[in-house]
């Protein structure tokens, strides 16, 4: 998994990468111009990262709330 973490650092479209618990090992936040551009990124880069066995994609349809304020 260290190889994956190192390789994902070099992909400019990946804004965030989180190691997670549960069914998935990682969650990536990527930015692309369109679904077509996402498909290209997926086929040319993401599936070729070290140790990637499968990819599950989810798209945000709209932003309901966004804040960086921490209530502490």
NORTAFEN-V406761 format. One record per helix or strand of 2 or more residues. SS is the DSSP state (H for helix, E for strand). FROM is the first residue (numbers start at 1). TO is the last residue. Records with the same first field share a line. If there is no record, write none. Layout:
BEGIN
SS->FROM-TO + FROM-TO
END
This chain:
BEGIN
H->2-8 + 35-44 + 46-48
E->14-19 + 26-30
END
